[in-house]
Amino acid sequence: MTTEIYSNPEEVAEKAAKHIEEKIRTAILTKGSFSMAISGGKTPWEMMKILVKAKLRWEKVNIFQVDEREAPDGHADRNLTQLFHCLEGSGILTRVNIFPMHVIAENLEEEANEYAQTLREVTGDGILDLVHLGLGADGHTASLIPGDPVCEVTDKDIAVTEQPYQGRLRMTMTYPILNRAKEILWVVTGEEKADMLKKLLNQDPGIPAGKVNPENAFIIADQDAAKSI
């Protein structure tokens, strides 16, 4: 697990965007495509706004969602809504391949299974080139929420939380698919994350984030988040 610390969230967003850009270029040159999964969050959205300005072969890029809230299409709570805002005006909306989680269906479990199948079909092997993850002040990552049975799922790549979190059920990637990814990119900013970042670095299994495979992990954090390490 590699860690880099920067002065503020703006520098973190810039570094993370540059890192992903380099990974995309390399993957397209070597195997013709790049598949990644994106989480939500203020700094990650700034990261995406920077990334979409890069001159890349976006038609070769597949973007999946790490997790999504059960909310209507276009709702501000949806990660997809915020992702589309990041892409507005970039000129890549008609080129990049975006695969939304369908969270307004009557049967979310069926939709979770279909999303997992789509991911396997697109990637060919169910392995993502890069997964971007955030870290909650309670130690959650993706929508793997402390105390929710979704954290115990081992036989599905995509699952649905059993309990609402911040008022909404979630669809989320689970440990099996996260731990198969070629790289995990952690983007962590804010003083409220400091204790949890320390636990993440110690691979503390007492928090959901601590159970993510550290072998190919890269953490980019700001000084506030890193104050305890």
TAQUIWO-V687343 format. One record per residue. N is the residue number from 0. RES is the residue in three letters. PHI is phi in degrees with one decimal (999 if undefined). OMEGA is omega in whole degrees, 0 to 359 (999 if undefined). BURIAL is b if it has 9 or more other ideal C-beta (glycine too) atoms within 8 Angstrom, else e. Layout:
n=N res=RES phi=PHI omega=OMEGA burial=BURIAL
n=N res=RES phi=PHI omega=OMEGA burial=BURIAL
This chain:
n=0 res=MET phi=999 omega=181 burial=e
n=1 res=THR phi=-102.1 omega=181 burial=e
n=2 res=THR phi=-128.4 omega=173 burial=b
n=3 res=GLU phi=-126.5 omega=183 burial=b
n=4 res=ILE phi=-114.8 omega=179 burial=e
n=5 res=TYR phi=-126.0 omega=190 burial=b
n=6 res=SER phi=-66.6 omega=188 burial=e
n=7 res=ASN phi=-151.7 omega=181 burial=b
n=8 res=PRO phi=-60.0 omega=180 burial=b
n=9 res=GLU phi=-64.1 omega=178 burial=e
n=10 res=GLU phi=-67.2 omega=177 burial=b
n=11 res=VAL phi=-61.6 omega=180 burial=b
n=12 res=ALA phi=-61.4 omega=180 burial=b
n=13 res=GLU phi=-64.6 omega=180 burial=b
n=14 res=LYS phi=-64.2 omega=181 burial=b
n=15 res=ALA phi=-63.6 omega=179 burial=b
n=16 res=ALA phi=-62.5 omega=179 burial=b
n=17 res=LYS phi=-64.4 omega=179 burial=b
n=18 res=HIS phi=-61.9 omega=180 burial=b
n=19 res=ILE phi=-65.3 omega=178 burial=b
n=20 res=GLU phi=-56.6 omega=180 burial=b
n=21 res=GLU phi=-65.4 omega=178 burial=e
n=22 res=LYS phi=-65.2 omega=179 burial=b
n=23 res=ILE phi=-62.7 omega=181 burial=b
n=24 res=ARG phi=-58.6 omega=182 burial=b
n=25 res=THR phi=-63.6 omega=183 burial=e
n=26 res=ALA phi=-65.2 omega=180 burial=b
n=27 res=ILE phi=-66.6 omega=178 burial=b
n=28 res=LEU phi=-67.1 omega=187 burial=e
n=29 res=THR phi=-90.4 omega=183 burial=e
n=30 res=LYS phi=-136.2 omega=170 burial=e
n=31 res=GLY phi=90.4 omega=179 burial=e
n=32 res=SER phi=-160.3 omega=179 burial=b
n=33 res=PHE phi=-145.8 omega=180 burial=b
n=34 res=SER phi=-121.9 omega=180 burial=b
n=35 res=MET phi=-135.7 omega=176 burial=b
n=36 res=ALA phi=-124.1 omega=187 burial=b
n=37 res=ILE phi=-119.2 omega=172 burial=b
n=38 res=SER phi=-95.6 omega=178 burial=b
n=39 res=GLY phi=-92.0 omega=177 burial=b
n=40 res=GLY phi=130.6 omega=184 burial=e
n=41 res=LYS phi=-59.7 omega=180 burial=e
n=42 res=THR phi=-64.8 omega=177 burial=b
n=43 res=PRO phi=-59.8 omega=178 burial=b
n=44 res=TRP phi=-67.9 omega=174 burial=b
n=45 res=GLU phi=-65.9 omega=175 burial=b
n=46 res=MET phi=-56.9 omega=182 burial=b
n=47 res=MET phi=-67.1 omega=179 burial=b
n=48 res=LYS phi=-61.9 omega=177 burial=b
n=49 res=ILE phi=-75.1 omega=184 burial=b
n=50 res=LEU phi=-60.5 omega=186 burial=b
n=51 res=VAL phi=-68.9 omega=176 burial=b
n=52 res=LYS phi=-81.2 omega=182 burial=e
n=53 res=ALA phi=-68.8 omega=178 burial=e
n=54 res=LYS phi=-85.6 omega=184 burial=e
n=55 res=LEU phi=-126.3 omega=175 burial=b
n=56 res=ARG phi=-83.5 omega=188 burial=e
n=57 res=TRP phi=-62.3 omega=178 burial=e
n=58 res=GLU phi=-66.3 omega=178 burial=e
n=59 res=LYS phi=-96.4 omega=185 burial=b
n=60 res=VAL phi=-105.9 omega=177 burial=b
n=61 res=ASN phi=-111.1 omega=180 burial=b
n=62 res=ILE phi=-113.7 omega=176 burial=b
n=63 res=PHE phi=-107.5 omega=177 burial=b
n=64 res=GLN phi=-99.6 omega=174 burial=b
n=65 res=VAL phi=-70.7 omega=179 burial=b
n=66 res=ASP phi=-158.0 omega=181 burial=b
n=67 res=GLU phi=-155.1 omega=178 burial=b
n=68 res=ARG phi=-84.9 omega=174 burial=b
n=69 res=GLU phi=-75.7 omega=182 burial=b
n=70 res=ALA phi=-155.5 omega=182 burial=b
n=71 res=PRO phi=-61.2 omega=175 burial=e
n=72 res=ASP phi=-56.4 omega=178 burial=e
n=73 res=GLY phi=83.9 omega=181 burial=e
n=74 res=HIS phi=-69.3 omega=182 burial=b
n=75 res=ALA phi=-63.3 omega=179 burial=e
n=76 res=ASP phi=-73.8 omega=184 burial=e
n=77 res=ARG phi=-77.2 omega=174 burial=b
n=78 res=ASN phi=-61.5 omega=180 burial=b
n=79 res=LEU phi=-61.8 omega=178 burial=b
n=80 res=THR phi=-59.0 omega=181 burial=b
n=81 res=GLN phi=-67.8 omega=178 burial=b
n=82 res=LEU phi=-62.9 omega=179 burial=b
n=83 res=PHE phi=-62.5 omega=177 burial=b
n=84 res=HIS phi=-61.7 omega=179 burial=e
n=85 res=CYS phi=-65.0 omega=184 burial=b
n=86 res=LEU phi=-85.7 omega=182 burial=b
n=87 res=GLU phi=-57.4 omega=177 burial=e
n=88 res=GLY phi=79.5 omega=183 burial=e
n=89 res=SER phi=-83.9 omega=181 burial=b
n=90 res=GLY phi=83.4 omega=183 burial=e
n=91 res=ILE phi=-105.8 omega=184 burial=b
n=92 res=LEU phi=-56.9 omega=181 burial=b
n=93 res=THR phi=-87.1 omega=183 burial=e
n=94 res=ARG phi=-113.3 omega=183 burial=e
n=95 res=VAL phi=-73.0 omega=181 burial=b
n=96 res=ASN phi=-100.0 omega=181 burial=e
n=97 res=ILE phi=-108.1 omega=181 burial=e
n=98 res=PHE phi=-118.2 omega=183 burial=b
n=99 res=PRO phi=-77.1 omega=168 burial=e
n=100 res=MET phi=-78.1 omega=182 burial=b
n=101 res=HIS phi=-90.6 omega=187 burial=e
n=102 res=VAL phi=-108.0 omega=177 burial=b
n=103 res=ILE phi=-110.4 omega=179 burial=e
n=104 res=ALA phi=-75.2 omega=179 burial=e
n=105 res=GLU phi=-68.0 omega=182 burial=e
n=106 res=ASN phi=-114.7 omega=184 burial=e
n=107 res=LEU phi=-69.1 omega=179 burial=b
n=108 res=GLU phi=-64.2 omega=177 burial=e
n=109 res=GLU phi=-63.3 omega=179 burial=e
n=110 res=GLU phi=-64.6 omega=177 burial=b
n=111 res=ALA phi=-63.1 omega=178 burial=b
n=112 res=ASN phi=-65.0 omega=179 burial=b
n=113 res=GLU phi=-67.0 omega=178 burial=b
n=114 res=TYR phi=-64.7 omega=178 burial=b
n=115 res=ALA phi=-62.7 omega=179 burial=b
n=116 res=GLN phi=-66.0 omega=178 burial=e
n=117 res=THR phi=-59.3 omega=181 burial=b
n=118 res=LEU phi=-62.3 omega=179 burial=b
n=119 res=ARG phi=-65.5 omega=181 burial=b
n=120 res=GLU phi=-66.3 omega=183 burial=e
n=121 res=VAL phi=-70.6 omega=183 burial=b
n=122 res=THR phi=-82.4 omega=181 burial=b
n=123 res=GLY phi=89.0 omega=182 burial=e
n=124 res=ASP phi=-139.1 omega=180 burial=e
n=125 res=GLY phi=74.1 omega=181 burial=b
n=126 res=ILE phi=-113.2 omega=179 burial=e
n=127 res=LEU phi=-86.0 omega=178 burial=b
n=128 res=ASP phi=-69.1 omega=181 burial=b
n=129 res=LEU phi=-153.7 omega=172 burial=b
n=130 res=VAL phi=-122.3 omega=175 burial=b
n=131 res=HIS phi=-89.2 omega=178 burial=b
n=132 res=LEU phi=-126.4 omega=171 burial=b
n=133 res=GLY phi=-106.8 omega=182 burial=b
n=134 res=LEU phi=-135.1 omega=180 burial=b
n=135 res=GLY phi=-82.8 omega=179 burial=b
n=136 res=ALA phi=-66.7 omega=175 burial=e
n=137 res=ASP phi=-99.6 omega=178 burial=e
n=138 res=GLY phi=90.6 omega=179 burial=b
n=139 res=HIS phi=-78.5 omega=171 burial=b
n=140 res=THR phi=-142.5 omega=193 burial=b
n=141 res=ALA phi=50.3 omega=169 burial=b
n=142 res=SER phi=-116.2 omega=172 burial=b
n=143 res=LEU phi=-88.0 omega=191 burial=b
n=144 res=ILE phi=-94.6 omega=178 burial=b
n=145 res=PRO phi=-52.1 omega=177 burial=b
n=146 res=GLY phi=87.7 omega=179 burial=e
n=147 res=ASP phi=-86.4 omega=180 burial=b
n=148 res=PRO phi=-57.3 omega=179 burial=e
n=149 res=VAL phi=-59.2 omega=180 burial=b
n=150 res=CYS phi=-70.8 omega=182 burial=b
n=151 res=GLU phi=-99.2 omega=182 burial=e
n=152 res=VAL phi=-70.9 omega=179 burial=b
n=153 res=THR phi=-125.2 omega=185 burial=e
n=154 res=ASP phi=-113.0 omega=179 burial=e
n=155 res=LYS phi=-139.1 omega=176 burial=b
n=156 res=ASP phi=-82.6 omega=181 burial=b
n=157 res=ILE phi=-127.9 omega=181 burial=b
n=158 res=ALA phi=-145.1 omega=181 burial=b
n=159 res=VAL phi=-119.6 omega=177 burial=b
n=160 res=THR phi=-64.3 omega=178 burial=b
n=161 res=GLU phi=-90.3 omega=182 burial=e
n=162 res=GLN phi=-121.8 omega=175 burial=e
n=163 res=PRO phi=-62.4 omega=175 burial=e
n=164 res=TYR phi=-126.6 omega=187 burial=b
n=165 res=GLN phi=52.6 omega=172 burial=e
n=166 res=GLY phi=88.8 omega=184 burial=e
n=167 res=ARG phi=-139.8 omega=168 burial=b
n=168 res=LEU phi=-69.0 omega=182 burial=b
n=169 res=ARG phi=-132.1 omega=165 burial=b
n=170 res=MET phi=-101.8 omega=187 burial=b
n=171 res=THR phi=-150.1 omega=166 burial=b
n=172 res=MET phi=-68.6 omega=182 burial=b
n=173 res=THR phi=-109.7 omega=182 burial=b
n=174 res=TYR phi=-57.9 omega=182 burial=b
n=175 res=PRO phi=-55.0 omega=182 burial=b
n=176 res=ILE phi=-77.1 omega=177 burial=b
n=177 res=LEU phi=-62.2 omega=185 burial=b
n=178 res=ASN phi=-79.5 omega=172 burial=e
n=179 res=ARG phi=-90.8 omega=186 burial=e
n=180 res=ALA phi=-59.7 omega=179 burial=b
n=181 res=LYS phi=-66.7 omega=177 burial=e
n=182 res=GLU phi=-150.8 omega=170 burial=b
n=183 res=ILE phi=-108.5 omega=177 burial=b
n=184 res=LEU phi=-107.5 omega=177 burial=b
n=185 res=TRP phi=-90.1 omega=175 burial=b
n=186 res=VAL phi=-119.6 omega=189 burial=b
n=187 res=VAL phi=-131.2 omega=178 burial=b
n=188 res=THR phi=-136.6 omega=175 burial=b
n=189 res=GLY phi=106.6 omega=182 burial=b
n=190 res=GLU phi=-61.2 omega=181 burial=e
n=191 res=GLU phi=-67.3 omega=179 burial=e
n=192 res=LYS phi=-95.4 omega=191 burial=b
n=193 res=ALA phi=-58.4 omega=181 burial=b
n=194 res=ASP phi=-64.1 omega=182 burial=e
n=195 res=MET phi=-72.8 omega=177 burial=b
n=196 res=LEU phi=-65.0 omega=177 burial=b
n=197 res=LYS phi=-61.3 omega=179 burial=b
n=198 res=LYS phi=-66.0 omega=178 burial=b
n=199 res=LEU phi=-61.0 omega=180 burial=b
n=200 res=LEU phi=-63.7 omega=178 burial=b
n=201 res=ASN phi=-87.4 omega=180 burial=e
n=202 res=GLN phi=53.7 omega=182 burial=e
n=203 res=ASP phi=-69.8 omega=181 burial=b
n=204 res=PRO phi=-72.5 omega=178 burial=e
n=205 res=GLY phi=-75.5 omega=174 burial=e
n=206 res=ILE phi=-120.2 omega=180 burial=b
n=207 res=PRO phi=-54.6 omega=182 burial=b
n=208 res=ALA phi=-62.1 omega=183 burial=b
n=209 res=GLY phi=-70.6 omega=181 burial=b
n=210 res=LYS phi=-96.4 omega=178 burial=b
n=211 res=VAL phi=-79.8 omega=182 burial=b
n=212 res=ASN phi=-54.0 omega=182 burial=b
n=213 res=PRO phi=-86.8 omega=190 burial=e
n=214 res=GLU phi=-59.8 omega=181 burial=e
n=215 res=ASN phi=-115.9 omega=183 burial=e
n=216 res=ALA phi=-97.1 omega=177 burial=b
n=217 res=PHE phi=-130.2 omega=180 burial=b
n=218 res=ILE phi=-104.2 omega=172 burial=b
n=219 res=ILE phi=-116.9 omega=185 burial=b
n=220 res=ALA phi=-133.6 omega=174 burial=b
n=221 res=ASP phi=-95.7 omega=186 burial=b
n=222 res=GLN phi=-64.4 omega=179 burial=b
n=223 res=ASP phi=-62.7 omega=180 burial=b
n=224 res=ALA phi=-69.3 omega=186 burial=b
n=225 res=ALA phi=-95.4 omega=187 burial=b
n=226 res=LYS phi=-66.2 omega=182 burial=e
n=227 res=SER phi=-98.7 omega=183 burial=e
n=228 res=ILE phi=-108.2 omega=999 burial=e
